[in-house]
């Protein structure tokens, strides 16, 4: 693993390194996801378990699989299920539009890193005021997961970034060659689903994103 980290000049705890989040697609068995993550987790800031169809017990078991693959609890985020995030001692929870409000979560679980998915500067300001630790905004580019929906684009991303003080993570159709333009907006990082997890070589694809992030900082 140290060779892998040296190869891209990255260490997960380091300074101003931009964030790279990988979000599960909900399409693959958790043991398969864990096998892929085992190869790439040193290059990731966060791994999101976004598995709407699974029970709390199944999600908890998914966390255990990631831990056995070498992932740290400080990297694991649970989508929506605050109970699973708290019970598993995961780093945090990613809230959707239908989830509890951020302030309700923070009141009961102040230690959880709490992210909120938002779609406008107005939502961003509101979620920041409720105590969100970061925001997830998209989709930035066309993506197969949002067929027929117009992407919000870089201008909208920059407006969101400039409306708040907390980190904004961009999501949606972002390929390695997009990274520089995305980060120019002031975004704190990017989130990726199938482009990494369904790649022929997930490790090489993850390295490509990390290299693009490093080049954007130069």
Wavefront OBJ file of the C-alpha trace (Angstrom):
o trace
v 0.000 0.000 0.000
v 2.839 2.433 0.755
v 4.052 2.028 -2.835
v 0.563 2.872 -4.073
v 0.432 6.001 -1.937
v 3.888 7.092 -3.063
v 2.953 6.550 -6.688
v 0.277 9.231 -6.577
v 1.803 11.327 -3.804
v -1.318 11.016 -1.659
v -2.040 10.321 1.975
v -5.647 10.253 3.205
v -5.114 12.497 6.208
v -3.063 15.102 4.455
v -3.553 18.855 4.586
v -5.436 20.523 1.755
v -5.756 17.401 -0.416
v -8.999 17.523 -2.377
v -11.613 14.993 -1.378
v -12.407 11.955 -3.496
v -15.607 10.168 -2.541
v -16.772 6.880 -4.039
v -20.465 6.088 -3.722
v -21.829 2.585 -4.105
v -24.179 2.108 -7.049
v -26.693 -0.199 -5.383
v -26.196 -2.610 -8.273
v -23.487 -4.944 -7.014
v -23.286 -7.400 -4.106
v -21.568 -5.915 -1.075
v -18.841 -8.558 -1.102
v -17.962 -7.545 -4.662
v -17.947 -3.883 -3.635
v -15.646 -4.713 -0.719
v -13.218 -6.507 -3.058
v -12.982 -3.447 -5.307
v -12.646 -1.037 -2.401
v -9.849 -3.177 -0.918
v -7.651 -2.129 -3.866
v -8.492 1.576 -3.925
v -9.356 2.742 -0.413
v -5.937 4.341 0.330
v -6.696 6.844 -2.451
v -10.177 7.725 -1.176
v -11.396 10.260 1.339
v -14.760 8.576 1.788
v -16.660 5.457 0.794
v -20.433 5.899 0.819
v -22.745 2.952 1.282
v -25.785 4.057 -0.700
v -27.904 0.925 -0.774
v -31.542 1.951 -0.527
v -32.846 -1.597 -0.945
v -30.906 -3.105 1.965
v -32.030 -3.546 5.547
v -30.222 -1.976 8.480
v -28.697 -5.361 9.326
v -27.444 -5.832 5.760
v -25.915 -2.348 5.732
v -24.219 -3.025 9.067
v -22.786 -6.215 7.588
v -21.592 -4.150 4.631
v -19.616 -1.927 6.982
v -18.028 -5.047 8.486
v -17.016 -6.233 5.012
v -15.334 -2.901 4.284
v -13.458 -3.026 7.588
v -12.204 -6.533 6.791
v -10.954 -5.149 3.466
v -8.767 -2.676 5.336
v -10.977 0.394 5.165
v -10.933 2.707 8.175
v -14.142 3.709 9.929
v -12.999 7.290 9.361
v -13.652 6.768 5.642
v -17.105 5.183 5.812
v -20.260 7.210 5.202
v -23.776 5.767 5.316
v -26.471 7.139 3.052
v -29.622 8.241 4.934
v -29.537 5.523 7.635
v -28.465 7.447 10.712
v -29.112 4.414 12.906
v -26.611 2.293 10.980
v -24.024 5.077 10.907
v -24.252 5.500 14.675
v -24.373 1.798 15.525
v -21.407 0.954 13.296
v -19.351 3.968 14.470
v -18.951 5.071 10.856
v -17.454 8.486 10.146
v -20.735 9.984 9.093
v -24.009 10.060 7.236
v -25.031 11.488 3.869
v -28.533 12.951 4.013
v -30.918 13.070 1.057
v -33.925 15.326 0.462
v -36.188 12.840 2.254
v -33.874 12.380 5.247
v -34.114 14.025 8.648
v -33.018 17.654 8.758
v -29.344 18.210 9.467
v -29.960 19.985 12.778
v -32.011 17.055 14.109
v -29.158 14.674 13.303
v -26.517 16.952 14.801
v -28.482 17.383 18.018
v -28.503 13.637 18.661
v -25.265 12.590 16.943
v -22.884 15.571 16.992
v -19.848 13.405 16.244
v -21.165 12.204 12.883
v -19.767 13.992 9.860
v -23.035 15.023 8.274
v -23.331 15.773 4.593
v -26.420 16.982 2.769
v -27.362 16.629 -0.879
v -28.491 19.996 -2.241
v -29.552 21.433 -5.605
v -29.347 25.219 -5.268
v -27.539 28.022 -3.412
v -30.666 28.538 -1.301
v -30.634 24.917 -0.141
v -26.890 25.166 0.463
v -27.304 28.190 2.737
v -30.133 26.506 4.637
v -28.218 23.262 5.210
v -25.124 25.153 6.287
v -27.231 27.062 8.823
v -28.532 23.749 10.153
v -24.979 22.585 10.819
v -24.035 20.474 7.778
v -20.328 19.640 7.636
v -20.270 19.504 3.839
v -22.606 19.548 0.838
v -22.992 17.257 -2.168
v -24.087 19.129 -5.318
v -24.921 17.905 -8.803
v -25.307 16.604 -11.297
v -22.604 18.623 -13.013
v -22.337 16.787 -16.335
v -24.728 14.474 -18.190
v -24.906 11.085 -16.519
v -26.659 7.817 -17.205
v -27.984 7.784 -13.654
v -30.060 10.911 -14.411
v -31.417 10.244 -17.917
v -33.286 13.132 -19.486
v -32.360 15.609 -16.755
v -30.366 18.686 -17.748
v -27.037 18.877 -15.904
v -26.631 21.855 -13.581
v -23.148 22.630 -14.845
v -20.067 24.423 -13.593
v -21.629 27.872 -13.242
v -24.280 26.547 -10.862
v -21.580 24.674 -8.935
v -19.560 27.854 -8.517
v -22.635 29.735 -7.303
v -23.185 27.087 -4.633
v -19.512 27.114 -3.604
v -19.549 30.900 -3.246
v -22.768 30.882 -1.208
v -21.361 28.904 1.748
v -18.245 28.475 3.871
v -18.381 24.681 4.204
v -16.908 22.245 1.650
v -18.902 21.459 -1.479
v -18.357 18.102 -3.182
v -19.355 17.937 -6.856
v -21.068 14.871 -8.302
v -22.521 13.694 -11.570
v -20.823 12.600 -14.785
v -17.377 13.813 -13.690
v -14.568 12.079 -15.589
v -10.851 12.578 -14.929
v -10.558 15.124 -17.755
v -13.287 17.222 -16.083
v -11.543 17.415 -12.706
v -9.482 20.548 -13.322
v -12.506 22.595 -14.425
v -14.588 21.291 -11.515
v -11.969 22.179 -8.922
v -11.456 25.636 -10.445
v -14.895 26.519 -9.105
v -13.577 26.147 -5.565
v -15.206 22.767 -4.992
v -13.540 20.798 -2.212
v -13.617 17.562 -4.176
v -15.642 15.185 -6.303
v -17.806 12.112 -5.863
v -17.873 9.214 -8.312
v -20.006 6.098 -8.690
v -19.908 3.784 -11.693
v -16.959 5.415 -13.471
v -14.714 3.891 -10.833
v -16.716 0.955 -9.494
v -17.686 -0.391 -12.922
v -14.373 0.386 -14.612
v -12.397 -2.420 -16.227
v -9.582 -1.485 -13.838
v -10.943 0.443 -10.828
v -7.477 1.026 -9.380
v -6.119 2.642 -12.537
v -9.252 4.766 -12.843
v -8.921 5.921 -9.238
v -5.280 6.810 -9.864
v -6.387 8.830 -12.907
v -8.705 10.908 -10.734
v -6.008 11.456 -8.116
v -3.461 12.520 -10.727
v -5.986 14.937 -12.207
v -6.538 16.415 -8.745
v -2.817 16.848 -8.218
v -2.438 18.535 -11.620
v -5.314 20.881 -10.802
v -3.411 22.037 -7.712
v -0.243 22.841 -9.629
l 1 2 3 4 5 6 7 8 9 10 11 12 13 14 15 16 17 18 19 20 21 22 23 24 25 26 27 28 29 30 31 32 33 34 35 36 37 38 39 40 41 42 43 44 45 46 47 48 49 50 51 52 53 54 55 56 57 58 59 60 61 62 63 64 65 66 67 68 69 70 71 72 73 74 75 76 77 78 79 80 81 82 83 84 85 86 87 88 89 90 91 92 93 94 95 96 97 98 99 100 101 102 103 104 105 106 107 108 109 110 111 112 113 114 115 116 117 118 119 120 121 122 123 124 125 126 127 128 129 130 131 132 133 134 135 136 137 138 139 140 141 142 143 144 145 146 147 148 149 150 151 152 153 154 155 156 157 158 159 160 161 162 163 164 165 166 167 168 169 170 171 172 173 174 175 176 177 178 179 180 181 182 183 184 185 186 187 188 189 190 191 192 193 194 195 196 197 198 199 200 201 202 203 204 205 206 207 208 209 210 211 212 213 214 215 216 217 218
